[in-house]
Amino acid sequence: MLLNYDEPLFRPPSEAYSLIFQITLGCSWNKCAFCEMYSSKKFSIKADNLIEKEIIEASKLYPDTKKIFLADGNAMVLNSKKMLWILGLINKSFPKVRRISAYALPNDILSKTDKELKEISNSGLKLIYVGIESGDDELLKLVNKNETFDSTVRGILKAKNAGIKSSVMILNGLGGKKYSNQHAINSAKLLNKINPEYFSTLVLSFPYGEKHFEKRFKGNYQIMNVVELLQEMKILLEHTELDKSVFRSDHASNYLVLKGILSRDKDKLLNLINNAISEPNEARLRDEWQRGL
């Protein structure tokens, strides 16, 4: 097998046509209450000889590759020496590559010096995907995220200063009814601090059921219906002050598809949300989710 993937393999929607190299297996943290992506895996880093073999063999079949994604959960956990070796090998093997991207945790970015991050950026890593989830410190503790408002802001800005763009995600409904307002407002405050190039929202899902999540959540979780989730989205967008952030809320989990540039399209997006809140049965919500109204 050319690329020996350890399933399950995840990648961002925008990397659908990218060549994927699985540099790490699983997630180095893997303790978040809401995340089951890598629950079946024990974190490890793939051996150098396997990484090298897969990159070289893939380059023979896909020499014109322009986009490459480094999986699994957070390739930025690698030390700079190894990351630079991998990036160098990719550049040598794929002369037409334009962008290399990876998932990242803010604390892993902060563990690297400004010089190291600049070298990584100059070697082709141009985009990181960061699951911020929330900008509220209380909620981040309740879901065992191991990040804070401050660590997230400092990490993403540090990467930005090195020339690495960010695509960040906020998790709609993460705190339930009790924490909804503070989740939305503080998430907007964080977004305003970092002004990401790309910003998206997903809706909290329960792959193992609501009770399973409630046991992992270290607070009083009260599930939200669709209208309440939309109201949370409204508060979030109302408090954003962004400059040319590409916004997408079109994941399969989202009830109302929203797309635009923030803040340019802020009023238009808020009107769509307001219409869906006032007339949910007439709004263009995804049919399969309307049972939650």
VOZA-692628 format. One record per residue: residue number from 1; residue in one letter; x, y negated, z negated of N, C-alpha, C in turn. Coordinates in steps of 0.05 Angstrom, whole numbers, plus 5000, padded with zeros to 4 digits. Example, Ala and Ser with C-alpha at 12.3 -4.5 7.8 and 13.67 -1.06 7.14 Angstrom:
BEGIN
   num   residuo    n.x    n.y    n.z   ca.x   ca.y   ca.z    c.x    c.y    c.z
     1         a   5264   5114   4844   5246   5090   4844   5264   5066   4844
     2         s   5257   5045   4858   5273   5021   4857   5258   4999   4843
# end
This chain:
BEGIN
   num   residuo    n.x    n.y    n.z   ca.x   ca.y   ca.z    c.x    c.y    c.z
     1         m   5017   5024   5000   5000   5000   5000   5018   4975   5000
     2         l   5012   4957   5019   5029   4933   5022   5029   4916   4996
     3         l   5005   4908   4987   5003   4892   4963   4989   4909   4942
     4         n   5004   4916   4922   4994   4934   4902   4979   4919   4880
     5         y   4954   4912   4886   4938   4896   4867   4929   4913   4844
     6         d   4930   4902   4820   4919   4914   4796   4892   4901   4792
     7         e   4871   4916   4798   4844   4905   4796   4834   4903   4767
     8         p   4816   4884   4761   4804   4865   4780   4823   4842   4787
     9         l   4820   4831   4811   4836   4809   4820   4817   4785   4824
    10         f   4824   4762   4811   4808   4738   4813   4824   4716   4827
    11         r   4809   4699   4841   4821   4676   4853   4800   4654   4856
    12         p   4807   4629   4857   4788   4607   4860   4774   4609   4887
    13         p   4750   4599   4889   4735   4600   4915   4751   4587   4938
    14         s   4765   4566   4932   4780   4551   4953   4805   4566   4963
    15         e   4811   4589   4950   4834   4605   4958   4825   4630   4973
    16         a   4800   4628   4984   4789   4652   4998   4806   4661   5022
    17         y   4820   4643   5035   4835   4650   5058   4865   4649   5053
    18         s   4873   4649   5028   4901   4648   5020   4912   4677   5017
    19         l   4938   4679   5022   4951   4704   5016   4957   4704   4986
    20         i   4950   4726   4972   4952   4727   4943   4974   4746   4935
    21         f   4992   4736   4918   5013   4753   4905   5007   4754   4876
    22         q   5004   4778   4865   4998   4782   4837   5025   4782   4821
    23         i   5032   4759   4811   5057   4756   4797   5056   4766   4768
    24         t   5033   4759   4755   5028   4769   4728   5003   4785   4729
    25         l   4999   4803   4710   4975   4819   4707   4960   4810   4683
    26         g   4935   4802   4687   4919   4793   4665   4925   4764   4657
    27         c   4917   4757   4632   4921   4730   4621   4937   4732   4596
    28         s   4956   4715   4592   4974   4716   4569   4960   4709   4543
    29         w   4938   4694   4544   4922   4688   4521   4899   4708   4518
    30         n   4880   4708   4536   4860   4729   4537   4844   4733   4512
    31         k   4838   4711   4498   4823   4713   4473   4799   4694   4472
    32         c   4793   4680   4495   4771   4661   4495   4744   4676   4493
    33         a   4726   4665   4476   4701   4679   4471   4684   4683   4496
    34         f   4686   4665   4515   4668   4665   4538   4679   4680   4562
    35         c   4704   4688   4561   4718   4700   4584   4721   4730   4582
    36         e   4712   4744   4603   4715   4773   4604   4731   4781   4629
    37         m   4743   4761   4643   4756   4767   4668   4778   4788   4666
    38         y   4794   4786   4645   4817   4804   4643   4815   4822   4618
    39         s   4791   4827   4609   4788   4843   4585   4797   4872   4588
    40         s   4799   4881   4613   4807   4909   4618   4837   4911   4622
    41         k   4851   4889   4619   4880   4889   4625   4897   4881   4600
    42         k   4920   4893   4599   4940   4884   4580   4960   4866   4595
    43         f   4965   4842   4585   4982   4823   4600   5010   4834   4604
    44         s   5020   4830   4628   5048   4837   4634   5057   4820   4658
    45         i   5083   4819   4662   5095   4805   4684   5106   4826   4703
    46         k   5100   4823   4728   5108   4843   4748   5139   4842   4751
    47         a   5151   4866   4755   5180   4868   4757   5190   4853   4782
    48         d   5214   4842   4780   5226   4827   4801   5227   4842   4827
    49         n   5235   4867   4826   5239   4882   4850   5212   4887   4865
    50         l   5190   4890   4850   5164   4893   4862   5154   4867   4875
    51         i   5159   4845   4861   5151   4819   4872   5166   4814   4898
    52         e   5192   4818   4897   5208   4814   4921   5200   4831   4944
    53         k   5195   4857   4939   5187   4875   4960   5160   4867   4972
    54         e   5141   4860   4956   5115   4852   4967   5116   4827   4983
    55         i   5132   4807   4974   5134   4782   4989   5148   4787   5016
    56         i   5169   4802   5016   5183   4807   5041   5167   4823   5061
    57         e   5154   4844   5051   5138   4861   5068   5113   4846   5079
    58         a   5101   4830   5062   5078   4814   5071   5086   4794   5093
    59         s   5109   4783   5090   5118   4763   5109   5122   4774   5137
    60         k   5126   4800   5139   5129   4813   5165   5102   4816   5179
    61         l   5081   4819   5164   5054   4822   5175   5040   4795   5178
    62         y   5046   4776   5160   5032   4751   5160   5052   4728   5161
    63         p   5068   4726   5181   5090   4706   5183   5080   4677   5185
    64         d   5055   4674   5194   5044   4646   5198   5028   4636   5174
    65         t   5029   4650   5152   5014   4643   5128   5020   4614   5119
    66         k   4999   4599   5113   5002   4571   5105   4995   4566   5076
    67         k   4978   4583   5065   4969   4579   5037   4974   4605   5021
    68         i   4986   4602   4998   4991   4625   4981   4982   4619   4952
    69         f   4969   4639   4940   4960   4636   4912   4974   4657   4895
    70         l   4984   4648   4872   4998   4665   4853   4978   4673   4831
    71         a   4972   4699   4830   4954   4710   4809   4971   4723   4788
    72         d   4961   4731   4765   4933   4731   4756   4927   4705   4740
    73         g   4920   4709   4715   4908   4687   4699   4924   4662   4696
    74         n   4949   4663   4692   4964   4638   4690   4994   4643   4696
    75         a   5000   4641   4721   5028   4646   4730   5047   4626   4718
    76         m   5037   4603   4710   5054   4582   4698   5066   4591   4671
    77         v   5058   4613   4661   5070   4623   4637   5099   4633   4642
    78         l   5106   4638   4667   5133   4646   4674   5153   4624   4667
    79         n   5177   4632   4659   5197   4611   4654   5205   4598   4681
    80         s   5216   4575   4680   5222   4560   4704   5241   4574   4723
    81         k   5260   4588   4712   5280   4602   4728   5266   4623   4746
    82         k   5248   4639   4734   5234   4659   4750   5215   4647   4769
    83         m   5201   4626   4761   5182   4613   4779   5196   4601   4803
    84         l   5219   4588   4799   5234   4577   4821   5245   4598   4839
    85         w   5253   4621   4828   5262   4643   4845   5239   4654   4863
    86         i   5216   4656   4852   5193   4666   4867   5186   4645   4889
    87         l   5185   4620   4882   5178   4599   4901   5199   4598   4923
    88         g   5224   4601   4916   5246   4601   4936   5243   4624   4955
    89         l   5237   4647   4945   5233   4671   4961   5210   4668   4980
    90         i   5188   4656   4971   5165   4651   4987   5172   4631   5010
    91         n   5185   4610   5003   5192   4590   5024   5210   4602   5045
    92         k   5228   4619   5036   5247   4632   5055   5232   4651   5073
    93         s   5213   4665   5062   5199   4687   5076   5176   4676   5093
    94         f   5165   4653   5085   5141   4642   5099   5148   4613   5107
    95         p   5162   4609   5129   5170   4582   5137   5148   4563   5143
    96         k   5123   4573   5148   5101   4555   5154   5083   4549   5130
    97         v   5091   4559   5106   5074   4555   5083   5072   4525   5076
    98         r   5048   4516   5070   5043   4488   5064   5036   4483   5035
    99         r   5024   4503   5023   5016   4500   4995   5017   4526   4980
   100         i   5028   4525   4956   5028   4547   4937   5013   4538   4913
   101         s   4995   4554   4902   4978   4546   4879   4977   4569   4859
   102         a   4967   4562   4835   4965   4582   4814   4946   4572   4792
   103         y   4935   4590   4776   4921   4583   4752   4942   4574   4732
   104         a   4934   4557   4713   4953   4547   4693   4939   4540   4667
   105         l   4953   4544   4645   4944   4535   4619   4960   4510   4611
   106         p   4947   4490   4600   4962   4465   4593   4987   4470   4576
   107         n   4985   4488   4556   5008   4493   4539   5031   4505   4554
   108         d   5026   4520   4575   5048   4531   4591   5061   4509   4608
   109         i   5046   4489   4616   5057   4466   4630   5075   4450   4610
   110         l   5065   4446   4586   5079   4430   4566   5105   4444   4558
   111         s   5107   4470   4561   5131   4484   4553   5155   4479   4572
   112         k   5149   4467   4594   5170   4461   4614   5178   4432   4613
   113         t   5203   4426   4620   5213   4399   4620   5203   4384   4645
   114         d   5205   4358   4644   5197   4342   4667   5214   4350   4691
   115         k   5239   4355   4687   5257   4362   4709   5249   4389   4720
   116         e   5243   4408   4703   5234   4435   4713   5209   4433   4729
   117         l   5190   4418   4720   5164   4415   4734   5169   4401   4761
   118         k   5186   4382   4762   5193   4369   4787   5205   4388   4807
   119         e   5223   4405   4797   5236   4426   4814   5215   4445   4825
   120         i   5196   4453   4807   5175   4471   4815   5157   4459   4836
   121         s   5151   4433   4832   5135   4419   4852   5149   4416   4879
   122         n   5175   4409   4878   5191   4406   4902   5194   4433   4917
   123         s   5191   4455   4902   5194   4482   4914   5167   4492   4925
   124         g   5147   4475   4924   5122   4483   4938   5097   4487   4922
   125         l   5099   4489   4895   5075   4492   4879   5061   4465   4877
   126         k   5040   4462   4893   5027   4435   4896   5000   4433   4882
   127         l   4989   4455   4873   4962   4454   4861   4960   4474   4838
   128         i   4949   4465   4816   4943   4484   4793   4913   4482   4787
   129         y   4902   4505   4781   4874   4508   4773   4873   4511   4742
   130         v   4859   4493   4729   4859   4493   4700   4830   4495   4690
   131         g   4824   4516   4675   4798   4518   4662   4798   4502   4637
   132         i   4790   4477   4639   4789   4460   4615   4767   4470   4596
   133         e   4744   4478   4608   4721   4488   4594   4706   4465   4579
   134         s   4720   4451   4562   4708   4429   4547   4729   4409   4538
   135         g   4721   4384   4533   4739   4365   4522   4734   4360   4492
   136         d   4716   4377   4481   4709   4374   4453   4726   4392   4435
   137         d   4741   4381   4417   4759   4398   4401   4745   4417   4383
   138         e   4722   4409   4372   4707   4428   4355   4697   4452   4371
   139         l   4687   4447   4395   4678   4469   4411   4701   4487   4421
   140         l   4723   4475   4428   4746   4490   4436   4755   4510   4415
   141         k   4753   4502   4390   4759   4520   4367   4739   4542   4365
   142         l   4714   4535   4369   4692   4555   4366   4694   4577   4387
   143         v   4705   4570   4411   4708   4591   4432   4736   4602   4433
   144         n   4753   4593   4414   4780   4604   4412   4797   4599   4437
   145         k   4796   4575   4447   4810   4568   4472   4840   4565   4469
   146         n   4850   4558   4446   4878   4553   4441   4889   4529   4456
   147         e   4872   4510   4462   4879   4485   4473   4863   4463   4459
   148         t   4872   4438   4462   4858   4416   4450   4854   4394   4471
   149         f   4839   4374   4464   4836   4351   4482   4863   4340   4489
   150         d   4880   4337   4468   4907   4325   4472   4925   4342   4489
   151         s   4926   4368   4483   4944   4386   4498   4936   4387   4527
   152         t   4910   4387   4532   4900   4388   4560   4908   4363   4575
   153         v   4903   4340   4563   4910   4315   4576   4940   4313   4581
   154         r   4955   4319   4561   4985   4316   4564   4995   4336   4585
   155         g   4985   4361   4585   4994   4380   4604   4988   4373   4633
   156         i   4963   4365   4637   4955   4359   4665   4969   4334   4675
   157         l   4971   4314   4658   4985   4289   4666   5015   4294   4671
   158         k   5026   4312   4655   5054   4319   4659   5058   4333   4687
   159         a   5040   4350   4694   5041   4363   4720   5037   4342   4742
   160         k   5018   4324   4738   5012   4304   4758   5036   4286   4763
   161         n   5050   4279   4741   5074   4262   4744   5096   4276   4759
   162         a   5095   4303   4760   5115   4318   4775   5107   4323   4804
   163         g   5083   4313   4811   5073   4316   4838   5055   4340   4843
   164         i   5045   4352   4821   5027   4375   4823   4998   4367   4819
   165         k   4981   4371   4838   4953   4364   4836   4938   4384   4818
   166         s   4915   4375   4809   4900   4393   4791   4871   4396   4801
   167         s   4861   4420   4797   4833   4427   4802   4822   4438   4775
   168         v   4804   4423   4762   4796   4430   4735   4767   4438   4735
   169         m   4760   4453   4714   4733   4464   4712   4722   4459   4684
   170         i   4697   4450   4682   4682   4447   4657   4660   4467   4657
   171         l   4655   4480   4635   4635   4502   4632   4609   4491   4621
   172         n   4590   4488   4638   4563   4478   4631   4549   4498   4612
   173         g   4540   4489   4589   4525   4506   4571   4543   4520   4551
   174         l   4569   4514   4551   4588   4529   4534   4581   4527   4504
   175         g   4571   4504   4495   4566   4501   4467   4537   4506   4459
   176         g   4520   4512   4478   4492   4516   4471   4479   4489   4464
   177         k   4455   4490   4454   4439   4466   4448   4453   4449   4426
   178         k   4463   4461   4406   4474   4447   4383   4497   4428   4390
   179         y   4515   4438   4408   4539   4423   4414   4538   4410   4442
   180         s   4515   4411   4455   4513   4402   4482   4521   4373   4487
   181         n   4511   4355   4470   4516   4327   4474   4546   4320   4471
   182         q   4558   4330   4450   4587   4324   4445   4604   4338   4466
   183         h   4596   4362   4475   4610   4376   4496   4610   4359   4522
   184         a   4588   4348   4529   4586   4332   4554   4601   4306   4552
   185         i   4598   4292   4530   4611   4266   4527   4641   4268   4525
   186         n   4651   4286   4509   4679   4289   4505   4693   4302   4530
   187         s   4678   4318   4544   4689   4329   4569   4693   4306   4590
   188         a   4673   4288   4590   4676   4265   4608   4699   4248   4601
   189         k   4703   4244   4575   4726   4228   4565   4752   4240   4574
   190         l   4754   4266   4572   4778   4280   4581   4783   4277   4611
   191         l   4762   4281   4626   4764   4277   4655   4773   4249   4662
   192         n   4763   4229   4648   4770   4202   4654   4800   4197   4649
   193         k   4811   4211   4629   4839   4208   4622   4857   4220   4644
   194         i   4849   4242   4656   4866   4256   4675   4860   4250   4704
   195         n   4836   4241   4710   4827   4235   4737   4837   4256   4757
   196         p   4826   4281   4754   4836   4303   4771   4829   4299   4800
   197         e   4845   4311   4817   4840   4310   4846   4814   4326   4853
   198         y   4810   4347   4838   4786   4364   4842   4774   4371   4815
   199         f   4748   4371   4814   4733   4376   4789   4708   4392   4796
   200         s   4703   4413   4781   4680   4430   4786   4667   4438   4759
   201         t   4642   4447   4761   4629   4458   4738   4618   4486   4745
   202         l   4619   4503   4725   4606   4529   4726   4587   4531   4703
   203         v   4568   4549   4704   4549   4553   4682   4558   4578   4666
   204         l   4558   4575   4640   4565   4598   4623   4549   4622   4630
   205         s   4562   4645   4633   4548   4670   4639   4553   4690   4616
   206         f   4537   4711   4616   4538   4731   4595   4541   4759   4607
   207         p   4564   4766   4617   4567   4792   4631   4562   4816   4613
   208         y   4565   4813   4586   4560   4834   4567   4536   4827   4549
   209         g   4520   4808   4558   4497   4801   4542   4501   4777   4523
   210         e   4480   4763   4517   4481   4740   4499   4491   4747   4471
   211         k   4482   4770   4461   4490   4778   4434   4520   4782   4432
   212         h   4532   4793   4453   4561   4798   4453   4576   4771   4451
   213         f   4566   4751   4466   4579   4725   4465   4575   4712   4438
   214         e   4551   4714   4427   4545   4702   4401   4563   4712   4379
   215         k   4570   4738   4380   4588   4750   4360   4616   4738   4362
   216         r   4624   4731   4387   4651   4720   4391   4652   4690   4386
   217         f   4629   4676   4388   4628   4648   4384   4628   4642   4354
   218         k   4646   4624   4346   4650   4620   4317   4632   4597   4306
   219         g   4607   4596   4316   4589   4576   4307   4560   4585   4312
   220         n   4542   4566   4311   4514   4572   4315   4507   4567   4345
   221         y   4507   4589   4361   4501   4585   4389   4472   4589   4395
   222         q   4460   4568   4408   4432   4569   4415   4431   4566   4446
   223         i   4421   4587   4459   4421   4588   4488   4404   4565   4500
   224         m   4412   4556   4523   4399   4533   4536   4384   4543   4561
   225         n   4361   4531   4566   4346   4537   4591   4357   4520   4613
   226         v   4347   4523   4637   4357   4509   4660   4355   4479   4658
   227         v   4332   4469   4649   4328   4440   4646   4348   4428   4627
   228         e   4353   4442   4605   4372   4433   4585   4401   4433   4596
   229         l   4407   4452   4612   4433   4453   4625   4436   4429   4645
   230         l   4415   4423   4659   4415   4400   4677   4418   4374   4661
   231         q   4405   4372   4639   4407   4348   4622   4436   4345   4612
   232         e   4449   4367   4606   4477   4365   4598   4495   4356   4620
   233         m   4489   4365   4645   4503   4357   4668   4499   4327   4673
   234         k   4475   4317   4668   4469   4289   4671   4486   4272   4653
   235         i   4488   4280   4628   4504   4265   4608   4533   4265   4615
   236         l   4542   4289   4624   4570   4291   4633   4577   4272   4655
   237         l   4561   4272   4676   4567   4255   4699   4563   4225   4692
   238         e   4543   4219   4676   4538   4191   4668   4563   4179   4655
   239         h   4577   4195   4640   4600   4184   4625   4627   4186   4640
   240         t   4626   4196   4664   4651   4197   4679   4658   4171   4693
   241         e   4683   4164   4694   4693   4141   4708   4718   4150   4723
   242         l   4712   4163   4745   4734   4176   4761   4739   4161   4787
   243         d   4762   4165   4798   4770   4152   4823   4777   4173   4844
   244         k   4758   4177   4862   4763   4195   4885   4767   4224   4878
   245         s   4755   4234   4856   4756   4262   4849   4735   4277   4866
   246         v   4744   4298   4879   4726   4315   4895   4710   4332   4875
   247         f   4684   4329   4875   4667   4343   4855   4651   4365   4869
   248         r   4651   4389   4857   4635   4411   4867   4621   4425   4844
   249         s   4595   4430   4847   4580   4446   4828   4563   4465   4846
   250         d   4577   4482   4860   4564   4500   4879   4572   4529   4876
   251         h   4582   4536   4853   4588   4564   4847   4562   4580   4845
   252         a   4564   4606   4847   4540   4623   4846   4525   4620   4819
   253         s   4539   4611   4798   4526   4608   4772   4510   4582   4770
   254         n   4515   4563   4787   4502   4537   4785   4473   4538   4796
   255         y   4455   4526   4781   4427   4526   4789   4421   4506   4810
   256         l   4434   4482   4808   4430   4460   4827   4456   4455   4840
   257         v   4457   4457   4867   4482   4453   4882   4487   4423   4884
   258         l   4510   4414   4875   4518   4386   4876   4546   4384   4888
   259         k   4549   4365   4907   4575   4360   4919   4578   4330   4924
   260         g   4602   4320   4920   4607   4292   4925   4635   4284   4917
   261         i   4639   4257   4918   4663   4245   4909   4656   4227   4885
   262         l   4671   4230   4863   4665   4214   4840   4687   4193   4837
   263         s   4680   4168   4833   4653   4159   4825   4635   4150   4849
   264         r   4645   4151   4873   4631   4141   4896   4602   4151   4898
   265         d   4598   4177   4893   4572   4189   4897   4557   4194   4870
   266         k   4566   4180   4849   4555   4185   4823   4525   4180   4821
   267         d   4516   4157   4831   4487   4151   4830   4471   4171   4846
   268         k   4480   4179   4869   4466   4199   4886   4463   4225   4871
   269         l   4485   4234   4858   4485   4259   4844   4466   4258   4820
   270         l   4467   4236   4806   4449   4232   4782   4420   4232   4791
   271         n   4414   4221   4814   4387   4221   4824   4377   4249   4830
   272         l   4395   4265   4841   4388   4293   4846   4383   4309   4821
   273         i   4399   4303   4800   4395   4317   4774   4369   4307   4762
   274         n   4364   4281   4762   4339   4270   4750   4315   4282   4764
   275         n   4316   4284   4790   4293   4296   4804   4288   4325   4797
   276         a   4311   4340   4793   4308   4368   4785   4298   4371   4757
   277         i   4305   4352   4740   4295   4353   4712   4265   4346   4711
   278         s   4257   4326   4726   4229   4317   4725   4210   4336   4740
   279         e   4220   4348   4761   4203   4366   4777   4219   4392   4783
   280         p   4225   4408   4762   4242   4432   4766   4230   4452   4785
   281         n   4204   4454   4785   4191   4474   4803   4192   4466   4832
   282         e   4196   4440   4837   4197   4430   4865   4226   4424   4873
   283         a   4244   4425   4855   4273   4420   4861   4284   4444   4877
   284         r   4305   4439   4891   4318   4460   4907   4337   4476   4889
   285         l   4326   4488   4869   4341   4505   4851   4343   4533   4864
   286         r   4364   4547   4857   4367   4574   4867   4345   4592   4856
   287         d   4330   4605   4873   4307   4621   4865   4312   4641   4843
   288         e   4335   4654   4846   4341   4676   4827   4345   4667   4799
   289         w   4349   4641   4795   4354   4631   4768   4329   4617   4756
   290         q   4308   4614   4771   4286   4598   4761   4271   4611   4738
   291         r   4276   4637   4733   4264   4650   4710   4273   4637   4684
   292         g   4295   4622   4685   4305   4609   4660   4293   4582   4654
   293         l   4275   4573   4671   4263   4546   4667   4247   4545   4640
# end
